[in-house]
Amino acid sequence: MNQIIYKEECFAIQGAVFEVYREVGCGFLEAVYQECLERELRERGIPFVAHPSLQLSYKGVPLKQTYQPDLVCYDSIILELKAVKSLTPEHEAQIFNYQKAASMRLGLLINFGSHPKATVQRLIL
């Protein structure tokens, strides 16, 4: 019952994240890490969509506003990238909202701004 969901997929994604950090290091803006990670995911054959629009609704009625997470991998895992000294509860809330909007159980909150290594936090709904 205590199985880790998407274990192999997360392992593959984490490998790509750590390779980007190994090559680029700490100190760049999120956009740089986004572009590098997209290249690394593509090289590794990991399926992803960058900045997909997630439809929101209120009481069953679609809203004009949408959410756009940084990446969705394997059509089932939301990735939110950060380049900050430390993550905050607001960062976690952001990805939880993305997960709810997309009806996806797993989100990965990735921080390239931490030193001495990138961090990957698994968030499950």
C-alpha positions in Angstrom: 0.0 0.0 0.0 2.9 2.4 0.6 4.1 2.3 -3.0 5.8 5.4 -4.4 3.8 6.6 -7.3 5.6 7.2 -10.6 8.9 5.9 -9.1 10.7 5.3 -12.4 9.5 8.4 -14.0 10.6 10.5 -11.0 14.0 8.8 -11.0 14.4 9.8 -14.7 13.3 13.4 -14.1 15.6 13.7 -11.1 18.5 12.5 -13.1 17.9 15.2 -15.7 17.5 17.8 -12.9 20.8 16.9 -11.3 22.6 16.8 -14.6 21.4 20.3 -15.4 22.6 21.5 -12.0 26.0 19.7 -12.4 26.5 21.5 -15.7 25.1 24.9 -14.9 25.4 25.2 -11.2 23.7 27.8 -8.9 22.9 31.4 -9.6 20.9 31.7 -12.8 17.4 32.7 -13.4 14.6 30.2 -13.6 14.3 30.8 -17.4 17.9 29.5 -17.9 17.1 26.3 -15.9 13.9 25.9 -17.7 15.6 25.9 -21.1 18.4 23.6 -20.0 16.0 21.2 -18.4 13.9 21.0 -21.5 17.0 20.2 -23.5 18.0 17.5 -21.0 14.6 16.0 -20.9 14.4 15.9 -24.7 17.9 14.2 -24.9 16.8 11.6 -22.4 13.5 10.9 -24.2 11.4 12.0 -21.3 8.0 13.3 -22.7 7.0 16.7 -21.5 5.0 19.8 -22.4 6.4 23.2 -21.4 4.0 25.8 -20.0 0.7 24.0 -20.7 -2.5 26.0 -20.0 -4.6 24.4 -17.2 -8.2 25.3 -17.4 -9.7 26.6 -14.1 -13.4 26.6 -13.2 -15.6 28.1 -10.5 -18.7 26.1 -9.5 -18.4 24.1 -12.7 -18.1 27.1 -15.0 -14.8 27.6 -16.9 -12.8 30.7 -16.0 -10.9 32.9 -18.4 -7.9 32.7 -16.1 -5.6 29.7 -16.5 -2.6 28.2 -14.6 0.6 27.5 -16.5 3.0 25.3 -14.7 6.6 25.2 -15.9 6.4 21.6 -17.2 4.2 18.5 -17.3 6.1 15.2 -17.8 4.6 11.9 -18.8 1.2 13.6 -19.0 1.0 13.0 -15.2 3.7 14.8 -13.2 3.7 18.6 -12.8 7.1 20.3 -12.4 7.5 23.7 -10.9 11.0 25.2 -11.2 12.4 27.7 -8.7 15.8 29.4 -8.4 15.6 30.7 -4.8 17.8 30.4 -1.7 15.0 28.4 0.0 11.5 27.3 -0.7 8.6 28.7 1.1 5.0 27.5 1.9 3.8 29.7 -0.9 5.8 27.7 -3.4 4.2 24.5 -2.1 0.8 26.1 -2.3 1.4 27.1 -5.9 2.2 23.6 -7.1 -0.7 22.1 -5.0 -3.0 24.5 -6.9 -1.6 23.4 -10.2 -2.1 19.8 -9.2 -5.8 20.4 -8.3 -6.4 22.3 -11.5 -4.9 19.5 -13.6 -6.2 16.7 -11.5 -2.7 15.3 -11.2 -1.6 13.5 -8.0 2.1 14.2 -8.2 4.0 17.4 -8.4 7.8 18.0 -8.2 8.9 21.3 -6.7 12.5 21.8 -8.0 14.9 24.4 -6.7 18.0 25.1 -8.6 18.9 28.0 -6.3 20.0 25.9 -3.3 23.6 25.2 -2.7 25.5 22.7 -2.9 22.9 20.8 -4.9 19.5 21.2 -6.5 16.5 19.9 -4.5 13.5 18.0 -5.6 10.5 17.9 -3.3 7.7 15.4 -4.1 4.2 16.7 -3.4 1.3 14.3 -3.5 -2.4 15.2 -3.5 
